[in-house]
Amino acid sequence: MSFKSINIQESAQLISEGTLVVDVREPGEYNEAHLADSVLIPLGEISAEKVNQANPENKKILIHCRSGKRSKVAANILVNQNYAGEIFDMDAGINGWIESGQPVVSDN
């Protein structure tokens, strides 16, 4: 199993189809701005077990971070732990998401 890096438009399409969004940034970053209905699992805590707990229906998952670096590390961790689901990586991260005019939620 591997993961696929995708652009913002492809990411938005997957989200509209019900893909689970996993945010691997830190809580402070998440509170500033995040995608609606996303699940926060910081990179230091990511594991196939935690993703399975957040995703019992084994939906496709879309991992993102700020700029696309941490999400690729997280995706590789899941691949190495034999995560069974389909994994996508938002290549440009939330920065690219915001720059393209997509909506975010803030807890601040």
N, C-alpha and C positions, 0 to 999 in steps of 0.2 A: 504494500500500500504506500502511496505517496500523497502529496498535496499539490494543489494547483494554485498558482498566483493569478489573480484576476484584477481587472480594472474597476473603477468606480461604477460604471454603467452595469457591468456584469454583476457586481456586488449588489446594487440596488435591485436588479432583477431577481437574484437569489432570495433576497430579503422579502420581496413581494410574494415569493412562492412559499414562504414560511420557514426558511432556513434559520437555524439558531445562530445568533451573533454572540461570539465570545470575545470580550474585551480583555486583553492581557496587560493593560497599563496598571498603574498604582491607583489606590482609592482616591487620592486627591485629584489626579488627572481625570478620573471617571466622573467625579462630582462636578468638575468644571463644565464638561460637555461629553455626552455619550449618545449612542444610537438608542432610540426607543426600544424597549423590550430586550436590551442586550444583557448578558450575564457577565459579571466581573469575576474573573479568575486571574489574579496577577501572575506574571511570568514565573516568579519564584515559587508559586503554588500549583502551577499547571500540571495535571496528570490525566491519564486516560480515565482513571477512576472518578476524578472530580467532574470531568466532562460528561461521563456516563450518568452521574448523579443529576446533573443539570439537564441532561438530554435523554431521559429514559425511553423516549420514542425513537431514538437513534436517527434523528433527522440529520440532514446535511448540516455541517457547521461552517461558519465563516469567522475566521479569527482576524482580529485587527488590533493595532496598537496606535502609536502616534504617527509614525512615518513609514512603517513597514518592516523594520528590523526585528523587533521583539516578536512580532507575529510569526515570522519565519522560523525563529528559534523555537517558539511554542509548537508550531506545526511539526517541526522535526522531532521534538520530544514525544509528541503523540504518535507519530509514525514509528519511532523507536520502541514505544511501549505497546505497539500492535493495536492501536485504537482501530476499531472495526468500521467506523463510519466514514463517510466521504468528507474530506477536509479541504476547505478553500481558504486562501490568504488574500486579504485586501491589500494589494501591492502598495498603494499610496497612503495607507493608514487613515486615521480620522482627519489629519491635516488635508489630505487630498479630497476626502469626503466633504469637508466644510468648504474648501476652495471651489468645489464643483457646484455649490449651492444646495447640497442635500441637507435635510433637517437633522438637528440634534436636540437633546434634552439637557437641561442644567439643573443640578440640585442646589446650586448656590443662590 
